[in-house]
Amino acid sequence: MNYTIKQIEQRLQTISDENDPFIKQCAQDERKGVQALLKKWNKKIQQEKKDRIRFENMSIYEKEARNQGFSFVAGIDEVGRGPLAGPIVASAVMLPEDIYLPGLDDSKKLTIKKREALYDQIQQSAISIGIGIVSPEEIDRYNIYEATKKAMLDALQQLKPFPDYLLIDAMELVTPIPQRSLVKGDAKSISIASASVIAKVYRDRIMLNYHKQYPQYHFDKNSGYGTKEHLKALHQFGPTPIHRKTFSPIKEMVEDSLFTYREDE
């Protein structure tokens, strides 16, 4: 083979077929650099195959709905039920039938970089996206379960065209639209997983803004969850207006009048 290693590297970036004659030529090239490139290429191809198979498996519920005659299938998921601070955010996403989002998974299993990349892809490719936000005050007023349903219904109402079938992560909504609740749906359905990614990135960005206002709580790192660092700040500075007064230990702090709410420190 009369190619330099650099030329081989560039050529491999354009090949996705394991039966390509160039791959066979590389396999016969005894140079260590070429073999290292070929090993890297093979690893990439195998990962792409796994991603494709996973995506197809996660598309089963959408395909079943379409086979039953439904045209607009929406996936719904939420993020933020567990944190001590910040809103709950839900997203509803309708994807086109021919979409492919390699690497899509439950947003909690993805790296920040991968989530951000998928967020952009979903924003560009989805038929429609809705986002519902319920504030800490509303969470305290309704309770977290009812607040979750409200956020989901708010997100649903934003979709255009309006869906005729819903796939929901572990929830049932009071709506005339036919629906299916899937436990751990963000790992089973591409629509729910997409909604999970949209909601997670959107909420994390909200918490980053809150971090600028309340830096001592490190919302940029914990997103409002009760980490050791967050709890230490709570006991040192007290709760902020975005903390949930019905969640422990904030509830006890308020009941014991240990702290008053403050706009800033």
Helices and strands as residue ranges (DSSP letters): H 5-12, H 21-28, H 32-57, H 60-67, E 73-79, E 88-94, G 107-109, H 112-125, E 128-134, H 136-142, H 144-157, E 165-169, E 179-182, G 185-187, H 190-213, G 215-217, H 219-222, H 228-237, H 250-255
